[in-house]
């Protein structure tokens, strides 16, 4: 039977992959597991995967060029996430190795978290909860109603489209900026970034992290926002210059922020931001629900099954360069 390696450390395997998906992989081949508590370094991964045709990889395990050069039997690297930033895809392609990613099964969960954070920013729910838990009745204060306000969505991909639809359904005016989007839903208005920042009461950065977007949430960006506006960032930590946000919040150039990502390990927001009174921070939990985890894990099982059957998976990243897959499919 074909060798398959699942890289998730044993401490995260149950929560972030699940017993059902592990059993699904085991039914497809000879399954090897990472029985350590650590993310596998590339050299250790080469050692563990030497006899494997397929690696099913967690999001944190890096795949640099020498990984693909050191595994001549490897046909495919299947990522149990959409995030492939730490996979050297050009090197995989040069070696003829197929790279795939999981589908966006996290979208419903992330949308719900973002709505919760927006309501929290608008109504101060966390402050009331903290006061009650400290043993006192908090003072009432006026909040902000989302309906009738303007939401600015930066990035109109899978998550951006779903979020824009939900916000419009709630009665918000929705502006979207995405230089690659040519059309949008009837309830959405495509605008340039300056207009979005100048009019939005809530700015949601849903742009994919890339060289183009890295550091885009900076001091100049915050100066273009309304002083009464809120920033929501569930994208990736490197999109935000954290010290610039700290300054903008402390100097009240913007009203507040909600974060689910940052530059700490595993894309977690830092304490220096989360401790600020006008920040709602979560430790990268957007997709941390069983439904989302099971959806993406099952995607990887299905992709392994397709690869073994000689079928190209839907979420293949480099299908035209996957020479080893094509050779194995013809065998």
Secondary structure by P-SEA (a helix, b strand, c coil): cbbbbbccccccccccccaaaaaaaaaacccccccccccccaaaaaaaacccccccccccccccaaaaaacccccbbbbccccccccaaaaaaaabbbbbbbcccaaaaaaaaaaaaaaaaacaaaaaaaaaaacbbbbbbbbbbcccbbbbbccccaaaaaaaaaaaaaccbbbbbccccccccccbbbbcaaaaaacccbbbccccccccccccccaaaaaaccccbbbbbcccccccaaaaaaaaaaaccccccccccccccccccccccccccccccccccccccaaaaaaaaaaaaaaaaaaaaccccccccccccaaaaaaaaac
